[in-house]
Amino acid sequence: MTINTKQPPSKTRRQGNDNSGGTRRRLGRHTTLISMILIGSIVVLIVLSGAVGSVQVSPLQAAQIVAGHLVPGMPWMSDGTLTPLQDQAVWQFRLPRTLLAALAGAGLALAGALMQVTVRNPLAEPYILGVSSGASVGAVLVIVFGSAALGGLPMNVAAFAGALAACACVWSLARKNGSLSPTRMILAGVALGTLLSAVTSYLTISTNAQNVVSVLFFLLGSVSAATMSSLIGPAIALLAACMIAAVLARSLNALMTGDESAVSLGINASRLRGLLLVVASLLTGTVVSVAGGIGFVGLVVPHIARIAVGADHRRLLPVAVLGGAVFLMLADLLARTVAAPTEIPLGILTAFVGAPFFLWLMRRGGAERAGLGR
């Protein structure tokens, strides 16, 4: 007598669905836990950053000052516990730069994640596609020749225009037979970025010494000049980009599997790539215009998020945004304290911290899950 040990197909499918549902729930809880940890880290870094500087302020006092401005009527704001100098140091100088670091880190991480989907290459990021170099050229032109020579454009607007111009060039050079080619996009971005970097270098060596210092400080990245008003542009750009990315998350998953799979699901791959390139370029241009050239965030943070929560962009993108904010906030805090009273440019610190950590991740395994080492 033969015994049939196979389960009925319906039961097998039901068990497969149960296992898949359980995995999704576990990943969802894991993503929520990581997100809560990152949000808590942001709050802690805001307090710690408010306590670091030449004016002595304790972490408790920094938290009181921030809370006092956000919630009117707090007693410690008027009972003499806090001095006007402490209030000014935290609220007008330290908090804006910390928030700008958070916005810049989140924006660059999101831009990097979107560009990696656009070209289906884990090495893609704003600098690889030449967008950051375009923004740098626009800003350096204002520093060297002055705003009047460019029709009165302020530096942030000029940097934004440079990023848009670089995006348009990459777009036109990468089109082949009416569609965007990922390989051509990378090659065009690398070539354009090299050309624009050469333009920036020429402008730097041809100007006076005072401008050279300003140019180098901008190119290496800094949030030291942040004000509350300078947060508006990056905040709006980040919010808009996050909303678009959230709507397109499922389409991004399909695009990563290949154009054929995306088309079979009714997705216009070429049009989606164009939209992602524009969104990432606008986001990068906005960030570079107020924070200068800060590298490595858009390359490292999305990979760390992918290793932590998987490749599903519904989970990856929120973690990447929060992780980018924490990464650059921590980098800014270190930049102010490691060599105090001298401040280290953020671009130098992110490279020193990011590159070894990235290589360590590759050596420790899990690089395959991040799309590396294949």
C-alpha positions as CSV (number, residue, x, y, z in Angstrom):
1,M,0.0,0.0,0.0
2,T,1.3,3.4,-0.9
3,I,0.9,6.2,1.5
4,N,0.7,9.7,0.1
5,T,2.8,11.9,2.3
6,K,2.2,15.1,0.3
7,Q,0.0,17.8,1.8
8,P,-2.9,19.0,-0.2
9,P,-2.0,22.0,-2.4
10,S,-4.4,24.2,-0.6
11,K,-2.9,23.4,2.8
12,T,0.6,23.9,1.4
13,R,-0.3,27.3,0.0
14,R,-2.0,28.3,3.3
15,Q,1.1,27.4,5.3
16,G,3.3,29.4,2.8
17,N,1.0,32.4,3.2
18,D,1.1,32.0,7.0
19,N,4.9,31.9,7.0
20,S,5.1,34.9,4.6
21,G,2.7,36.9,6.8
22,G,4.7,36.0,10.0
23,T,7.9,37.1,8.3
24,R,6.3,40.4,7.3
25,R,5.0,41.0,10.8
26,R,8.4,40.3,12.3
27,L,10.1,42.7,9.8
28,G,7.5,45.3,10.6
29,R,8.1,45.1,14.3
30,H,11.8,45.1,13.7
31,T,11.5,48.2,11.5
32,T,9.3,49.9,14.1
33,L,11.9,49.2,16.9
34,I,14.8,50.5,14.8
35,S,12.8,53.6,13.9
36,M,11.9,54.3,17.5
37,I,15.6,54.0,18.5
38,L,16.6,56.4,15.8
39,I,14.0,58.9,16.8
40,G,15.1,58.7,20.4
41,S,18.7,59.2,19.2
42,I,17.7,62.4,17.4
43,V,16.1,63.8,20.5
44,V,19.2,62.9,22.6
45,L,21.6,64.5,20.0
46,I,19.5,67.7,20.0
47,V,19.9,68.0,23.7
48,L,23.6,67.1,23.7
49,S,24.3,69.5,20.8
50,G,22.6,72.3,22.7
51,A,25.0,71.7,25.7
52,V,28.2,71.8,23.6
53,G,29.9,75.2,23.0
54,S,31.8,78.0,24.5
55,V,28.8,79.1,26.6
56,Q,28.3,76.7,29.4
57,V,24.9,75.0,29.3
58,S,24.1,71.6,30.8
59,P,22.1,69.0,28.9
60,L,19.1,69.7,31.3
61,Q,19.3,73.4,30.7
62,A,19.5,72.8,26.9
63,A,16.4,70.6,27.1
64,Q,14.6,73.3,29.2
65,I,15.4,76.0,26.7
66,V,14.1,74.0,23.7
67,A,11.0,73.0,25.6
68,G,10.4,76.5,26.9
69,H,10.4,77.9,23.3
70,L,8.1,75.2,22.1
71,V,5.7,75.2,25.0
72,P,4.8,78.8,26.2
73,G,4.6,79.5,29.9
74,M,7.3,77.2,31.2
75,P,8.4,78.7,34.6
76,W,12.2,78.2,34.1
77,M,12.1,80.7,31.2
78,S,11.3,83.6,33.4
79,D,12.5,82.8,37.0
80,G,16.1,83.6,36.4
81,T,17.3,80.0,36.2
82,L,18.5,80.5,32.6
83,T,20.5,83.5,31.4
84,P,19.7,85.4,28.2
85,L,23.1,84.3,26.8
86,Q,22.4,80.7,27.4
87,D,19.0,81.0,25.8
88,Q,20.5,82.8,22.7
89,A,23.4,80.2,22.4
90,V,21.0,77.2,22.4
91,W,18.0,78.6,20.5
92,Q,19.6,80.8,17.9
93,F,22.9,79.1,17.2
94,R,23.1,75.5,18.4
95,L,19.6,74.2,17.7
96,P,19.5,75.5,14.1
97,R,22.7,73.9,13.1
98,T,21.7,70.6,14.7
99,L,18.3,70.7,12.9
100,L,20.1,71.6,9.6
101,A,22.5,68.7,10.1
102,A,19.4,66.4,10.6
103,L,17.7,67.7,7.5
104,A,20.8,67.5,5.4
105,G,21.6,64.0,6.5
106,A,18.1,62.8,5.9
107,G,17.9,64.5,2.5
108,L,21.2,63.1,1.3
109,A,20.4,59.6,2.5
110,L,17.0,59.6,0.8
111,A,18.6,61.0,-2.4
112,G,21.2,58.3,-2.4
113,A,18.5,55.6,-1.9
114,L,16.4,56.9,-4.8
115,M,19.4,57.2,-7.1
116,Q,20.4,53.6,-6.3
117,V,17.0,52.5,-7.5
118,T,17.1,54.8,-10.5
119,V,20.3,53.2,-11.9
120,R,19.9,49.8,-10.2
121,N,23.5,50.2,-8.9
122,P,24.5,50.1,-5.2
123,L,27.3,52.6,-5.8
124,A,25.0,55.4,-7.0
125,E,24.7,58.5,-4.9
126,P,24.4,62.3,-5.6
127,Y,28.2,62.8,-6.1
128,I,28.4,59.8,-8.6
129,L,25.7,61.4,-10.8
130,G,27.3,64.8,-10.8
131,V,24.4,66.6,-9.1
132,S,26.5,67.7,-6.1
133,S,29.2,68.9,-8.4
134,G,26.7,71.0,-10.3
135,A,25.5,72.6,-7.1
136,S,29.0,73.3,-6.0
137,V,29.8,75.1,-9.2
138,G,26.8,77.4,-8.8
139,A,27.8,78.3,-5.2
140,V,31.5,78.8,-6.1
141,L,30.5,81.2,-8.9
142,V,28.7,83.4,-6.4
143,I,31.7,83.2,-4.0
144,V,34.3,84.1,-6.6
145,F,32.4,86.6,-8.8
146,G,29.8,87.9,-6.4
147,S,26.0,87.7,-6.5
148,A,25.7,90.8,-8.7
149,A,27.7,89.1,-11.5
150,L,25.0,86.3,-11.7
151,G,22.0,88.6,-11.8
152,G,21.7,89.0,-8.0
153,L,21.3,85.3,-7.3
154,P,22.1,84.4,-3.7
155,M,24.4,81.5,-3.1
156,N,21.8,79.0,-2.2
157,V,19.7,79.7,-5.3
158,A,22.8,79.5,-7.5
159,A,23.7,76.1,-6.0
160,F,20.2,74.9,-6.6
161,A,20.3,76.1,-10.2
162,G,23.6,74.3,-10.7
163,A,22.1,71.1,-9.4
164,L,19.2,71.4,-11.8
165,A,21.5,72.1,-14.7
166,A,23.6,69.0,-13.9
167,C,20.4,67.0,-13.7
168,A,19.2,68.2,-17.1
169,C,22.6,67.3,-18.6
170,V,22.6,63.8,-17.2
171,W,19.1,63.4,-18.3
172,S,19.8,64.4,-21.9
173,L,23.1,62.4,-22.1
174,A,21.6,59.2,-20.6
175,R,18.6,59.0,-23.0
176,K,18.8,56.3,-25.6
177,N,16.1,55.5,-28.0
178,G,13.7,57.6,-26.0
179,S,14.3,55.9,-22.6
180,L,16.8,56.4,-19.8
181,S,19.6,53.9,-19.7
182,P,21.0,53.2,-16.2
183,T,24.5,52.5,-17.5
184,R,24.6,55.6,-19.6
185,M,23.3,57.6,-16.6
186,I,26.2,56.5,-14.4
187,L,28.8,57.1,-17.1
188,A,27.3,60.5,-17.9
189,G,27.2,61.4,-14.2
190,V,30.8,60.4,-13.6
191,A,32.0,62.3,-16.7
192,L,30.0,65.4,-15.9
193,G,31.0,65.4,-12.2
194,T,34.6,65.2,-13.2
195,L,34.2,68.1,-15.6
196,L,32.4,70.2,-13.1
197,S,35.0,69.5,-10.4
198,A,37.6,70.7,-12.8
199,V,35.6,73.9,-13.3
200,T,35.4,74.3,-9.5
201,S,39.1,73.8,-9.1
202,Y,39.9,76.3,-11.8
203,L,37.7,78.9,-10.1
204,T,39.3,78.2,-6.8
205,I,42.9,78.7,-7.9
206,S,42.1,81.8,-10.0
207,T,40.5,83.8,-7.2
208,N,42.0,85.7,-4.2
209,A,43.1,84.0,-1.0
210,Q,40.1,85.2,1.0
211,N,37.7,83.6,-1.4
212,V,39.8,80.4,-1.5
213,V,39.1,79.8,2.2
214,S,35.4,80.4,1.7
215,V,35.3,78.0,-1.3
216,L,37.2,75.2,0.5
217,F,35.0,75.5,3.6
218,F,31.9,75.3,1.4
219,L,33.1,72.4,-0.6
220,L,34.0,70.4,2.5
221,G,30.6,71.0,4.1
222,S,29.4,72.8,7.2
223,V,26.2,73.7,9.0
224,S,27.9,76.3,11.3
225,A,26.1,79.2,9.6
226,A,22.6,77.7,10.0
227,T,19.7,79.9,11.1
228,M,16.0,79.0,11.6
229,S,15.2,80.6,8.2
230,S,17.7,78.4,6.4
231,L,15.8,75.3,7.6
232,I,12.7,76.1,5.5
233,G,14.0,75.1,2.1
234,P,15.5,71.7,3.1
235,A,12.5,70.9,5.3
236,I,10.0,71.6,2.4
237,A,12.2,69.6,-0.1
238,L,12.6,66.7,2.3
239,L,8.9,66.6,3.1
240,A,7.9,66.6,-0.5
241,A,10.5,64.0,-1.4
242,C,9.3,61.7,1.5
243,M,5.7,62.0,0.3
244,I,6.6,61.1,-3.3
245,A,8.8,58.2,-2.1
246,A,6.1,56.8,0.1
247,V,3.6,56.8,-2.7
248,L,6.1,55.2,-5.1
249,A,7.5,52.6,-2.6
250,R,5.9,49.6,-4.3
251,S,6.9,50.8,-7.7
252,L,10.5,51.2,-6.5
253,N,10.5,47.5,-5.4
254,A,9.3,46.5,-8.9
255,L,11.9,48.7,-10.6
256,M,14.7,47.0,-8.6
257,T,13.8,43.6,-10.0
258,G,14.2,44.8,-13.6
259,D,12.5,46.8,-16.3
260,E,10.6,43.7,-17.6
261,S,9.1,43.0,-14.2
262,A,8.1,46.7,-13.8
263,V,6.5,46.9,-17.2
264,S,4.6,43.7,-16.5
265,L,3.1,45.4,-13.5
266,G,2.0,48.4,-15.6
267,I,4.9,50.7,-14.6
268,N,6.6,53.0,-17.1
269,A,10.2,52.4,-16.1
270,S,11.7,55.2,-18.1
271,R,9.2,57.8,-16.7
272,L,9.7,56.5,-13.2
273,R,13.5,56.8,-13.5
274,G,13.1,60.4,-14.8
275,L,10.9,61.3,-11.8
276,L,13.3,59.8,-9.3
277,L,16.2,61.6,-10.9
278,V,14.4,64.9,-10.7
279,V,13.3,64.4,-7.1
280,A,16.8,63.2,-5.9
281,S,18.5,66.1,-7.8
282,L,16.1,68.8,-6.3
283,L,16.7,67.3,-2.8
284,T,20.5,67.3,-3.3
285,G,20.6,70.8,-4.7
286,T,18.6,72.1,-1.8
287,V,20.8,70.4,0.8
288,V,24.1,71.4,-0.9
289,S,22.9,75.0,-1.2
290,V,22.7,75.4,2.6
291,A,25.2,72.8,3.9
292,G,27.9,72.6,1.2
293,G,29.4,69.5,-0.2
294,I,29.0,66.6,2.3
295,G,29.9,63.2,0.8
296,F,29.4,59.6,1.8
297,V,26.0,60.0,3.5
298,G,24.0,59.0,0.4
299,L,26.2,56.0,-0.2
300,V,26.6,54.5,3.3
301,V,23.3,55.1,5.1
302,P,21.0,53.4,2.5
303,H,23.2,50.3,2.6
304,I,23.1,50.2,6.4
305,A,19.4,50.6,6.3
306,R,19.1,47.8,3.7
307,I,21.2,45.5,5.8
308,A,19.1,46.3,8.9
309,V,15.5,46.0,7.5
310,G,15.8,44.5,4.1
311,A,15.4,45.7,0.6
312,D,11.6,46.5,0.7
313,H,11.5,50.3,0.2
314,R,8.4,50.6,2.4
315,R,10.7,49.8,5.3
316,L,14.0,50.9,3.9
317,L,13.3,54.5,3.1
318,P,12.0,55.6,6.5
319,V,14.9,54.0,8.3
320,A,17.4,55.6,5.7
321,V,15.9,59.0,6.4
322,L,16.1,58.7,10.1
323,G,19.5,57.1,9.9
324,G,20.9,59.8,7.7
325,A,19.7,62.4,10.2
326,V,21.3,60.6,13.1
327,F,24.5,60.1,11.2
328,L,25.1,63.7,10.2
329,M,23.9,65.1,13.6
330,L,26.5,62.9,15.3
331,A,29.1,63.9,12.7
332,D,28.4,67.6,13.4
333,L,28.7,67.0,17.2
334,L,32.0,65.4,16.7
335,A,33.2,68.1,14.3
336,R,32.6,70.7,17.1
337,T,34.3,68.7,19.9
338,V,37.1,66.5,18.5
339,A,39.5,69.4,17.8
340,A,37.9,72.2,19.8
341,P,38.0,75.1,19.5
342,T,38.8,74.4,15.8
343,E,35.8,73.0,13.9
344,I,36.4,70.2,11.4
345,P,34.4,70.4,8.1
346,L,31.7,67.8,7.9
347,G,32.9,66.4,4.6
348,I,36.2,65.4,6.1
349,L,34.6,63.8,9.1
350,T,32.0,61.8,7.2
351,A,34.7,60.4,4.9
352,F,36.9,59.4,7.8
353,V,34.0,57.8,9.7
354,G,32.0,56.5,6.7
355,A,34.7,54.9,4.6
356,P,36.2,52.5,7.2
357,F,32.7,51.6,8.5
358,F,31.5,50.9,5.0
359,L,34.5,48.6,4.4
360,W,34.0,46.9,7.8
361,L,30.4,46.1,6.8
362,M,31.6,44.5,3.6
363,R,34.1,42.4,5.6
364,R,31.6,41.3,8.2
365,G,29.2,39.8,5.8
366,G,25.7,41.0,5.0
367,A,27.1,42.9,2.1
368,E,25.1,40.6,-0.3
369,R,21.9,41.7,1.4
370,A,22.9,45.3,0.7
371,G,23.6,44.6,-2.9
372,L,27.4,44.6,-2.6
373,G,30.0,42.0,-3.2
374,R,28.0,40.0,-5.8
